[in-house]
Amino acid sequence: MTWQSVYYHYRKWCRTDFLKKSWINILEKNKSKFDPSSVDFDGSHTSAIRGGEEAEY
């Protein structure tokens, strides 16, 4: 598979909103398993249990 092929499909999926619709479908089917209290929607990172602020990437 070439990068052009990946790019072509990615652009096609973006134009048709395929990725967004797929994500919404996954969330709707797994609503009972979803726990938003353990998710960082703002882009921040959750501290590690062992290491906390000292933990590095």
KEBAVO-43583 format. One record per atom (N, C-alpha, C, CB): residue in one letter; x, y, z. Coordinates in steps of 0.2 Angstrom, whole numbers, plus 5000, padded with zeros to 4 digits. Glycine has a CB too. Layout:
! residues N
AXYZ/...
//
This chain:
! residues 57
M500449945000/M500050005000/M500450065000/M499550005006/T500350114996/T500750174995/T500450234999/T500850194988/W500850285001/W500550335004/W500050375000/W501150385006/Q500050374994/Q499550404990/Q498850364990/Q499750404982/S498850304991/S498250264992/S497950284999/S498450184992/V498350285004/V498150305011/V497850375011/V498650295016/Y498150415008/Y497950485007/Y497250495003/Y498450535004/Y497250454998/Y496650454994/Y496050434998/Y496750414988/H496150375001/H495550355005/H495350395011/H495750285008/Y495950425015/Y495750475020/Y495350535018/Y496450495023/R495550565012/R495250625009/R494550605008/R495650645003/K494450545005/K493750525003/K493350515009/K493750454999/W493550485014/W493250475021/W493050545024/W493550435025/C493550595023/C493450655026/C492850695023/C494050695026/R492850695016/R492350725012/R491650695013/R492450725005/T491550635014/T490950595015/T490750595023/T490950535012/D491150625027/D491050615035/D491050545037/D490350655036/F491350505034/F491350435036/F491650425043/F491750395030/L492250455044/L492550445050/L492150465056/L493250485050/K491850525055/K491350555060/K490750505062/K491150625059/K490450485056/K489850445057/K490050375060/K489550425050/S490650345058/S490950285061/S491050295069/S491550265058/W491350355071/W491450365078/W490850365082/W491850425079/I490350405079/I489650415083/I489350345083/I489250465079/N489350305078/N489050235078/N489450195083/N489150205071/I490050195084/I490450155089/I490250175096/I491150165088/L490150245097/L489950275104/L489250255105/L490050345104/E488750255101/E488150235102/E488050165104/E487650255096/K488450115100/K488350045101/K488650025108/K488650005096/N489150065110/N489550045117/N489350095122/N490250045115/K488750135122/K488650185127/K488650155134/K487950205125/S488450095135/S488450065142/S489150055145/S488050005142/K489650045140/K490350035142/K490750105143/K490649985137/F490450155141/F490850215141/F490750255147/F490550265135/D491350275150/D491350305156/D491750375155/D491750265162/P491350425154/P491750495153/P492150525159/P491250545150/S492050495165/S492350525170/S493150505170/S492050495177/S493250455166/S493950435166/S494350465160/S494050365167/V494050505156/V494350535150/V494550605150/V493850525144/D495050625147/D495250695147/D495150725140/D496050705148/F494550755140/F494350785133/F494650845131/F493550795133/D495050875136/D495350945135/D496050935132/D495350985141/G496250875131/G496950865128/G497450855133/G497150915124/S497350865140/S497850855145/S497950785146/S497550895152/H498450765150/H498650695151/H498450675158/H499350685149/T498250625160/T498150595166/T498850575169/T497650535166/S498950595175/S499550575179/S499650505180/S499650615186/A500250475179/A500350405180/A500250385188/A501050385178/I499950325189/I499850305196/I500550305200/I499450235196/R501050275197/R501650265200/R502150315196/R501950195200/G502350365199/G502750415196/G502450485196/G502950395190/G501850485195/G501550555195/G501850605190/G501450585202/E502050665193/E502350715189/E503050695187/E502350775193/E503350645190/E504050625188/E504050585182/E504450595194/A503550555180/A503550515174/A503650545168/A502850475174/E504050525164/E504250555158/E504050515152/E504950575157/Y503950545146/Y503750505140/Y504350465137/Y503450545135/
//
